[in-house]
Each structure stands twice: as structure tokens, then as C-alpha cells.
Amino acid sequence: MISRRQIFGASAGLAASSLLPAAAQAAEEQVAASPVAQLAASISDKLFDGDGLAVPIPAQPVASDFARTLDRTLVLGGGGEYYVAWYCGFFHGLKEQGVDPTIAEMVVGTSAGAYMGSSLLSGRFWQLLSQFDFFGHFPGLFAKLAPVTAPNASQKRAQEINFAVKDGNPETIRAIGHAALAADNRLNGDGVERLAWLLTGDSRTSWPTPKMFTTSNDCYTGERLVVRQDVARRNAIPLAHAAGASSSLPGVIGPTQLGQRFCMDGGISKSWAHTDLVAGSKRALVITLTNGYEGSLLSGIPHNIHNEISALEATGTKAMLIIAGTPPGVNLLDPKQIEPALKTGYERAKVEAPKIRAFWA
């Protein structure tokens, strides 16, 4: 895991380029592409435009068609096994404090947030609370599902490219995606499916809630993919599978197939939490692991959650941001961190519950 203090300055050029209209950015990229790349892109566009999965990240603040009529929305960012455990402790604590996160009319989940949102909205999380001793049996069970093998050469290539990049441009996302496709992750087996089974239950075969939106990235095209109930049913994608795709970290696990696209982690994106998807809602509660550029991270792509919050508020949405934070030097994929993360999230809920209650009142 890395801290991005040293590379945060690289985001300045990216921020400037993001002010260009989307069409101008696309035109610049098309001009720069080789004839073969242009041909491949045109064929891909023709074949996949109809699946409804690709949702471009807007270059400027704009209300989302998904959220412009909604009141309460919830955004859950990513952060590996550590953050899944933190979320479990946090939402367990919120429930004890009488705060129900499922009051949100729309939940956007990325990576760990995709698992947690799916677990909450499917009702599976509340079942787990009643079936397990959360601070006894659950950490050990969860730890057994985490990938722990040493990476091979193809996995190292994907991981090192992911951490070495300095921007979130489309060609950067594609380079990471191609390395992810070429990584031999068989030693980590069906970890995505096992974790999905634990946390989402019956969502392995259907998409039971229209409230849930998951994010991932097409490994071949670099496009952001947003799965929600209508396109999930069109493409025969169960909720648990979409959560698994959102958590398919390059060089660790996956990629995961959604429809006819092989996908990687939703955090491998120029957007840290995909808050643009809830832009225009009246109130948005945003929970992220870090501010995007400090602490333990899972990619080298520069991010700044405060910029995303500013863009969100520019559309008229009132935002409340909670940053979980990470202990110094923590490995987000280390199963040994699950128990302390669970307890840290639980204690944090006692602090945040009154604020959330007032925000959503």
C-alpha cells in the first residue's frame, strides 16, 4: 500500500484537462489513437453500446439522471478486506444506535462498498448479525475468504502497473485492465464468489433491490460500468456477481465477467467514489476509506475526495462526508487486520450516528 503525498501534485494536470468538454476530450483521444486502435474501438462500440453498462464520468458537475429526483442517497467507497470489515463494524454500530442506512433511496457501492451496500439492501447483513458472534466467530470466518498467496510474475505486473500510474486517463485505465486480464489469479481461486456468498446471500441469483448501483471498469475498453437493476436483468447479472466485479483488484483476484465484459475493481478510475452518480439528489452521505491521496491505498491513480464533494455540491446536493481513515502502514488485504477494523468501525459508529441522524432527519 502507498501514500500519495508524493504523487498528489500529478493530479494538477489531470484537473486542468477535466475542464475540457467531454466531446473535446474524446476528440483529442481519438486523434492520438493509432488507426488500429481506432478500428478496434469502433468495433467494440458497435458490439457493446446496447448493453447499457457504460456510464461515462462527466467532465463537469451535472445532475445525474439516476438521482435528480431523490432525497437521501448513500455512497460507499472501496478499500479491500480491511474496509469491508470496517463497514461491517460501522453498520452494526449504527443499527445499535437506531440509525438505518437503508433509508437511502439509492446506494452507490465501489469495491468494498459494493459488497456492503449489497449486503445491507438484500437484508443479508441483518441475517449475519443474528447468526454470528460478530466480534468472536465472524473475523475468523471472514479471514478464511481473503486471498493470501504470494503474487506470481503476471500478478506482480498488474499490481506494479496499477501503482506506478500517475493519472486516470482512459489509456491508463486500459493499460491496467489489459494487465489484469493477463494476470494468473488462479491461486486465489474463487475468493470473489466466496465473499459474495457470505455477504450477499440470495443476491447470487438475482438483483432484488432497485436501490443498489455498483461500479466497475471494463478491462478492455477502460469504460466505467454502472450496474443497476434494469441493465442487470437485461444482461443476466446477479447483484453478488456485480459486487464481485467491483472488487476484482488487478493482479489479486478476477477479472469478473459481467454480461460479455471482463471487469476490474471500480476503484481503478479517475473517480474516487463515483459521487457523480448521486449528483442532484437532495442529500448525499458519502463514506470513504481515505481522502484519496493519503494513507493506505489500492492504486496509484491520483484522487481527491474533497474535489468530488465540491463537484457534488455544485449540482445542489447537500453532502456529508465521513472518512474512515487507516492505521499507519496497514495492509488493506491482510486478513489479520479484519478483527481490529471491525472494532474500529463499530466504535466510529457511536461518534457518527447522531450526525447521520440529524443529516437525514
Order of alpha helices (4+ residues) and beta strands (2+ residues): alpha-alpha-alpha-beta-alpha-beta-alpha-alpha-alpha-alpha-alpha-alpha-beta-beta-alpha-alpha-beta-beta-beta-alpha-beta-alpha
